[in-house]
């Protein structure tokens, strides 16, 4: 479950000679091939696990990505590349599974709180708070503690509406009268 080699960028290793550039390019090719091979191995492991749906089911049951990757024997970054390689559909399925997993984690928190005894209330509180925090990160729409704004105000529209409703008692210039400079009188 080792992480595959990473590509080397010019910022990390500036080159001064052509041979150094060739060496860095060769390292990047090897790293890219290793990453590609790891993603392919990840696909085979997931297929042996029961396929994509089995992965989504495990995540929906509240299994965290890191724990799932340990169970599969793949690195988290390799799993992330596998998700990305599947396109928008796989990325969306992963996001849905994590959001649904937040429900399972929140239910676990409720069970822990219900089963807590006076002797272990502090430990139970820590476990519940941790699960609440994780659920809030996985599904912030449902479980976030952050207060959402109750009202959205568009100041531009309010200003325009106020100008439309404004009544002018005395016009600045009447077309029938000659224009007079008030300072010259």
N, C-alpha and C positions, 0 to 999 in steps of 0.2 A: 504494500500500500504506500509505496514511496511516491512522492510527487515527481512528475516528469520534469526534465530540465526546462528551464525558461530561456526564452530568446534574449539575446544581449542587444541593448540599444546603444546608439552612439553617445548618449549622455552618460551611460554607465561606464563605457569603455571607449574613450576617444582614441582614434587610430592616427598614427603618424606616417605609417608606411603602407604600401600596397599589400605587402605580405600580411600585415596585421589586419587589414580590411578583408583579405581573402580568408584568413583564419576565423574572423568573427562571422563572416557569411557562412562558412562551413559549419561553425558551431550552431548558428541559427537554423540551418537546414536540418542538422541532426536533432536539435531540440524540437523543431516542428514535426519531424517524422516520429519522434518518440511520443509527442503529445497526441498525434493522430492515432498511433498504435494503442495508446492508453484509452482513448475514446472508443476505439473499436473493441477493445477488451471489455470496457464498461458496458457496451451494448450487448456483448455476449453474456456477461454476468447478469445483466438485467433480464435478458431473455430466459436464462436458466432460473432466475428468481420467480418468474411467472409473467414477465413482460411489463410493459409500461403501466398497465392497469394495476398490477400488483404493487408497483412503486407508489402510484397515486393513492391506492388504498392504505398503504402503510403510513404515508404522510397524513392522510385524512384521519387515521386512527390516533394521531398525536405524536407519532415518531418524528423526532427532529432530523433534519437533513444529515447532520454529522453522525448521529447514531445509525441512520440508515446506511450511510456510506461505510461505516465500520462493519456493519452486518454484511454488506455486499463485498467488502474487501477492496474498495476503490477510494481514491483520494477525493476530497470535497471539490477541489478545483477541476478534477477530471469529470466528476458528476456535473458540475456547472457547465463545462464545455459540452457535455453530452446533451444537456437541456438546451443550450444555445444552438447546437447543431440541428436540433429538431425543428427549428423555425418558430414562428409565432404560435402555432397550434400547441406545440409541446411546452413552450414558455407559459402560455395561458393556462394549460392544464396543471402545470407545476404551481402557478400562483393560486389557482382554485383549490388545489389539494392542500396547500399550506394554510389558506384561509379557513378551510373546513377543519383542518387539524387544530386550529385555535379553539374551535368549539369543544373538541375532545379534551384539550388541555384545560379549558375553563371548567368542564364537567369534573375533571380530576381534582381541580382545586376545591370545588364544592364537596366532593366526597371526602377529601382530606379534612376540610373544615368540619363536616358533620361527624366524622369519626374521631376527632381530637378529644383527648381527655384533659382534665385540668393539669395533670402532671406534665404533659407534653405540648401544652398550648403554644409555647414560644417556637418550638420546632415546627409545629403545624402552621403557625403564622408565617414563618419564613418560607415554607414550602408553598403555601397559598400565594403569598406575595410574588414569589418567583414565577409561578405559573400565570398569575395575572399579568405580570410584565411581559412574559413571552407571548401570551395570547394577544396582548396589545400590540406587539411588534408584528406578529403574523397576520393579524386582522384588525388594523387600527380603526376601521369604520365601526366595528362592533365593540371592541374592548379597550379602546384608548381612553386614558384618563384626562386627556387634554380637552379643555372646554372648546367647543366649536362655536363660532359666532352665531348668535341667534338671528341677526338681521344683517343683510348686506345692503349697504347704502351706496348708491351711485351719485356722487356729488355733482358730476357733470349734468345729469338729467335734472337734478333738483335745481341747479342754477338756471338751466334753460326754462324749466317750468315756472320758476319765480319771475323770470324776465317776461314770459308770455302773459302772466297774470298781472303784471305791473301796470297800473293806470297812470297816465300822464295828465295831471291837472291843467297845466298851462304849457302849450307847445313851445319849444325853443324858438321856432321860426314859423311865422304865419306867411303863407304864400301871397296873400292879398296885400300885406303891408310891405313897405320898403324895409330893407334890412338896415337896422340901426346898430351902431356900435355903442354899447352901454357905457363904455369908458370915456367916450368923447362928449357925453352930455353934461 
